[in-house]
């Protein structure tokens, strides 16, 4: 993604995490609740598209996290 700034929303996400009393599970629950209430994320595409998009991004960053963990071990 040209011009994509991965830190663009860091301040907002950090504030959400700091305000969360139940940790990352509460933050994720709030995110998915927002998607249901304020977007067509689940219903706007073909069946299974929402999950496919979610898993593509999850797997992308899972690989990055694993690579970072390996680098720390070295």
Buried (B, 14 or more C-beta within 10 A) or exposed (E): EEEEEEEEEEEEEEEBEEEBEEEEEBBEEEEBEEBEEEEEBEEEEEEEEBEEEEEEEEEEEEEEEEEEEEEEEE
